[in-house]
Amino acid sequence: MLEQTISNQHSRELDGIAINYLKIPSIVLMENAGKNATEIISNKISKNDKILIFCGKGNNGGDGFVVARHLRLRGFENIKVVLFSDFCDIKGDALVNLNVLKGTDQEVCLGDVNQSDLLAADVVVDAMFGTGLNKPLEGKWKEIIELINLNKENKKVFSIDAPSGFLADDLESVCILADYTITFIASKTGMLDEQAKKNIGEVVVCDIGVSREILEELFKREIK
């Protein structure tokens, strides 16, 4: 794993380089991210595991839909996807991937965390909030995350992009306590901090279909 971290803003700029300079559609980047994250998850769990995937309404949720589809393609059958939004609020690439997932006959449930489902689960995939979050989670979201954390014993918890609620400048804010954080392009600011380990777990970096070195070389040319 590369030890050098990048900021969330730099990560978004590199995404923009891939889209605008390499002409890779954003939906392809989401597909690559979710597929590569699935590769990591599937190597750490078993086919009999009961899997809960929690998705938000943004692109992090879109990554979660891709992960659910690719887990199914790999033969994982005991999957429940919970969406914390109304279907009408899903837009863009996330909506495309939601519709593709629903086309596989995978049920996508709307609503809250069901504690009995949590207790029965072997694996939790957190795709609610990624690195775009810029303030502490409160209210309903805080309660959801605290309930997931309270029931994480004997489970493997994977966070996509970043643990939901994680803020590099506020390590005391409530966030998912991940066993594995699967982030893209490079570790983000704060993730390698010793204090963050209790929230982040093991950081695994995967690509989005283009190497970080290529993206950063193009970035350097752009800002000259």
N, C-alpha and C positions, 0 to 999 in steps of 0.2 A: 504494500500500500504506500502511495506517495505521502510523505510526512508533511509536505507543504499544504496549508489550507488556503481556501479562497473564500471571499465574502459571498453572501447571498446575492448581492448586487452583481458581483463579477460573474457568478454562475448564470444569472439571467442574461448578462451581456454575451456570454459564450453561447448560450442557447440562440440568441439573436444572430450571432455570427453564423451558426450552423444553418439557420433558416434563410438569412438574407444573402449570405455569400456563397454557401455551398448548395443553396436551393433545396435543402431537405425540408419537406413539409413538416410542420409541427406535430401532426398526427403520427408521422413516422418516428419522430423522436420519442413520443409517448409510447408507441408500440415497442421500440427498442428498449426503452427504460423498463417497462413492465415485463417484457420477455426476459431480459437479463436478470431482473430482480427475482423472477420465478426460478431461474436456474439456481440461484443461491439458496432460496427457500427450500426447493424440492430436494436439494442434497442434504438438508439438515432435519427433515421430517420423514415420516413413513406414510405409506399409502392408506393405512387404516386410521390415521389421525382425523379427529373432528376439527375442522378449520372454520374459524370465524373471521370474516373480512369486514372491517368497519370503514366505510367510505364517506368522505365529505362531498360537497357539491362542486368543488373546483378541480384543478388539474391533478391534485394529489389523489382525489377520488377516482379520476380517470385512470391513473396508474393502477389503482386498486382493481378496477374493472378488468384491465388487461391481465393483471396477475391472476385473478379468478379464472379467466378464460384459459390461460396457459396452464394453470394447475389442472383444469379439467382435461385439457389435451394430453397431459402427462399421466392421466389415469387416476387422479385424485377425485373421488366422488362425493365425499362427505364435506361439502362446502356450503356455508351459509353466508350470504352477502347482506349486510345491513347498511342502508343508505340513510344518513341523517339529513334529509332534505326532501322536498317534494320533487317529483319527477320534472315538473315544469320549470324548476330552478336550475336544472342542469343544462349547460350550454357548450357550444364549440366541440373541441376534441373529446372532452369527457362525455358529452351526449352521444357522439358517434360510437364510442366504446361501450357505453351503457346499452345502446340498442343492439350492438353486435353480441354483447354478452347475453342479453335477453333472448336473442335468436338461437342460443345454444340450449334453451330451456332451463337455464340457471335462474332460479327464483331470486329476485332482489326484493328484500323486505324493507318497508319504510317504518321508521319508528325509533324506539329507544333501546337501550341495552336490556336484554332479558337475562336476569341473573342466573336462571336455570341453564340457559344456553352457555353462559360464561363458565359456570361450574363444570359443565360437561365437555367443554372444548379442550383440546390438546394444544392447539395452535391459534394464536391471534395475530392477524395482520392489520396493522394500523395505517390506514390511508385517509385520515381525516384532514390533517393540516400538515403542510410541508414547510419548507424554509421561507415561504412568503409571509408567514405569520409575523406581526410586528408589535403585538401587545399581549399581555397575559390573558389567558382564557378565563372567563367568569361564567356565573349562572349555570345554565344547563350543561354547557361544555365542561365546566369544571367538575360538575357532579358525575358526568359520564366517565371522565378520565379517572377520577378517584375510585369509581366503582370497578373499572377495568383493573386498576392497580391493586385494589383490595382483593381481587379474585385471580391474581396472576400465578399463584402458587402451582407448581407442577405443570406449567405451560411454557411454551416457547413463544416469545412475543417479538415480532418483526415490525419495525417501523420503516415506512417507505419515505425516502428523502430526509426526514428528520422525525423524531418522536413528536407527536402532536402536542403542542404547547411549549416545545423547547425554544428558549430564547438564550442566545449566547451571552447576553449582558445581564441576564436575570436567572441564575441557576436555581433560585428558590421558587420560581413560578411553577405552578402545577403542570406536569407533563406526563405523558406515557413513560413508564419505566420499561424501556426496551431491553431485551437480551441481545438483539442485533439491530443496528441501524444501517439500512441499505441506502446509501446516498449516491449521487450521480456526478460524474466528471472528477470530483475531488472532495475530500473532507471539507466541511464548511467551518468557518470561524467558530471557535469555542468547542468543537467536537472532540478535539484531542486534549482538552484541558483535563487535568487529573480530577478536578471536582465534578466534571460532567459525566464521568464514567458510570455513576449510579443511575443516570437518566438515559445515557446513550448505549451502554453495553458495548459490544464489539462493533466497531465501524467497518463496514465492507463497502468498498467503492466499486461501482460498476459503470460501464460506459453507456452512451446513448447512440452508439453507432459511429462515432467519430472520436478519435483520441484527443485527450486534453491538449497534447503537444501541438497538434494541428490547429485546434481552435485558438490556442494562445498565440501561435505564430501569426495567424490571420488577424487576431486582435491587435497585435503589435503593429502590423502594417496599417491597420485602420486608423490608429491614433497618432501616426507620424504626421 
